[in-house]
Amino acid sequence: MKKIIVGNWKMNPASLKEAEKLFANIAKSLSGAKKTDIVICPPFLYIEKLKKLSRKIILGAQDAYGKDVGAFTGEVSPLMLYNLGVRYVILGHSERRALGEDNEVVNKKIKASLTVGLSPILCVGESERDENHSYFNLIKTQLEECLAGISKNSISKIIIAYEPVWAISSTPDRRDATASDSLEMSIYIRKVLADKFGSDAHEVRIIYGGSVNEKDALEFLKHGEVDGLLVGRASLDVKKFTEIVKICETLS
């Protein structure tokens, strides 16, 4: 199973011209990468243009709606994304949850995405770590409710991204997560999935996100028990993102 590096551009950059330049430079810098799935998730309106710039880099989206057609002003459906060439979609990101998105909504989006052939990247993560370790129950609830009704045959198509909210760059008073934090949660996530899906859970890729950069990528990939990384801010820097992928290549 290949490792995967996912770049989440969020609401950046400000123009199509900048997006094309960034994407093209990343593609050029990583032309020799062979052992890693490289995914870039740009804002919706850049996807069609960027698709034409590289066959090596797989396009992802930052969100999708829970239905394919209808009177849903402002939404973008999984089918629209798939038809544009998108193959992965980030769902349940903490920044979406902060806007009011709950596990039930995420569950509908996962099902709709799977139906059309997209691979969901389900984000889970706690806001804080307490001494009673109740954050384990939070992660379990997120997984069980977001994956409710998902068949054993489909679970291997889903990627789980553990992204502790307290480590994300946009969180006030944030602090760095460690490979030990990732290891602990990766093992726990794998257990929850195994309890729910049996041996099919072994096919699920678990990745780490949360202000990961070129300086700590090796530590997470080597000791965090993960199959890849979800990269935020560093994915907007060609040198940093390239370095992260090259680190992954050396370990794959």
N, C-alpha and C positions, 0 to 999 in steps of 0.2 A: 504494500500500500504506500503510495507516494505521500510525502509530506506536502503541506500546503501553506502558502503565505498569502494572506488576503490584505490588500490595502484599502482602507476605508477613507476616501477623500472627504467625507462629510459635505459641508456646503462650501467647497473649494474646488478649483480656483474661481476667480471672479469672471473670467471670460473664456469662450471657446478656444480662442487663440492660445491662451496660457495652458489650457487643458491639453490641447493637441501637442504642444511643445513638451510638456511634462511627460505625457504618455509615450511619445515617440522616443524621448531620451531614455526612459526606463526600458522600453522595448529593445533599444540599441544596446544598452549596458548589460542586458540580461540575455542577449542572443545566444550565448553559449550554455545557458542553464538547461539541463535535461532531466534532472532527478526530482524536480519540485514543480508542483502545480502553482502557477502564479496567477492570482486573481486581483483585478482592480475594480473597485466599486465607485464610479464617479457619480456626480449628480445626474438625474434622469436625462436632462436635455442634451448632455454631451455624448451619450452612449452610441447613437447611430454613427456619428462622425468618427469616434475613436475605434469602432469596430473595424474600420477600413485600414487602420494603421498597423495592425499586428495580428498575426495568426497564433503566435506563441502565447501571448497574454490572454487569459480568459476574462471575459467581462462579467461583472456581477452588478447587482443593484442594491441600494441601501434600504429598500422597503418595497412592499407590494400590498395591494388590497386583497381582501378575502373573497372576492368574486371576480369573474372574468369580464362581464359586461353589465351595463345598467346605468341608472340615474345616480351616479356617485361623483358629484362635482369635485374636481381637483385630485381624484385618485388615479392611480396607474395600476392596471391589472397584471397578474402573472403572465397571462397569455400575450399581452402586448410586449412584455419584456422578453419572453422567449422568442417571439417572432422577430425581435430586433437583434437576436444573437446572444442575449444574456443567458447564462447557465447557472449562476449562483445568486442567492438573494439573502441579505442580512435581515433577520426578523427578531423582534423583541429586544432590540438594543436599548440600553438603559436611558438613552436620550429620547427614545420614542416612549418608553414607559413613563418617563417624567412628564410627558405631555398627556398622560392619562390612559395609555394603552395597557390593557391587562392580559393575563394569561389566556383568557377565553378568546380575545381578539387575535392574539398571536397564534393560537391553535387553528383558527379559521384560515389565517394567512398561510400557515404551513400546509394545510390540507389542499388549499387552492393551488399553491405553488407546486406541490408534488404531482397534482393531477395533470399539469401541463408539461412536466418534465424538468422543472427547476429544482436545484438542490438547495434546500434551506440551510442557512447558517444561524442556528438558534442561539441567541445570547442569554446567558444566565449569570447571575452574580448578586452578591449581597451588598447593602449600603454600608454596613459596619460589621466588625467582628466583636462579639460579646464574650465575656468569660464563661457563660453557660453554653456556648457553642450552638445557640439556637439558629445560627445562620445555616447550619446543615439542613434543618427542617425547611428553611426558606428555599434553598436550592432544590430540595426534593419536591416541594410543592410546585415550583416553577417547571421542573421537568415533567412531573406527572400530569399537570394541567395543560401544559403546552403540547404535550405529546399524546393527549387523550384521543383514543380512536385511531391512532396510527398503527398500521399493520406491521407485523414482523418483517414482511417482505419489503417494506418501505423504509425501515429505520436506517438501513445502511446508506441511504441517499442523503441522510441528514448529518450535518456537522454541528457539534456542540462547542460553542465558544464560551469559555469561562472568563468573564470580565468583571472583576470586583469593582464596584462603583467607587469605592474609597481610593482606588489607585488611578482612576481616570484623570487626565490632565485638567478637565473642566470642573472637577470637584473641589470645592473650597477645603483648604487644609488637607489636601490629599497627601498620601504617603506611598512610598514604593512597596510593591508586592515583591516577594522573593520566589525563587524556584521551589522552595519548601512549601509555600502557600499553594502554588500551582500543583505540586505533587500530591499534597493532601486532598485537594478538591478533585483532581483528576481521578484518583483512586475511588473517591466517594461517588463521583458521577458515574463511573464505570459500574460500580456496584448497583446503583439505583437503576441503571439501564438494564443490567443483567437480570435483576429481579423482575423487571417489567417485560423484557423481550427475550430473555434466555440467551442462548449462544449467539444469536444474531447481533447482539449488542457489541460483540467483539469487532464487528466491521465498521463501527462508528468512529469517525475521526474526532478527537477532542483537541481543541486548540486553545491557546491562551491569548488574551488581549488585556489591555490596561496600561497604557503609556509604555508599551514595549518599544525598545529602540535598538540601534546597532550595538550598544554597549552591554545590554543585558540579554540579547537574543540567544547567544550561545548557552548561557546559564539555563534559560527556560527550556530550550530545545534539548539540552543534554541531561538536565536533572529535574525538569518539571513534569516528566511523564506526559508530554503532549506531542501531537502529530503535526503541529504547525503553529502559526501565530496570526492574530488579527491585529494589524498595524494601523494606528490612527495617524497622528501628526507626522511621524517619520516617513509615511508613505508619500508625503508631498515634497520630499527631498530626495532627488535622484540618487545621490551618493549614499545616503543612509539606507534607503529602501534596497538599493542594489547590494549593499554590504550585508543586510539581513538575509536576503535570498542566497547570497554566496555562502554565508555561514551554514544555512540549511543544506545547501548542496554538498558541503564537505562532510556532513553528518549522515546524509541519506545513503 
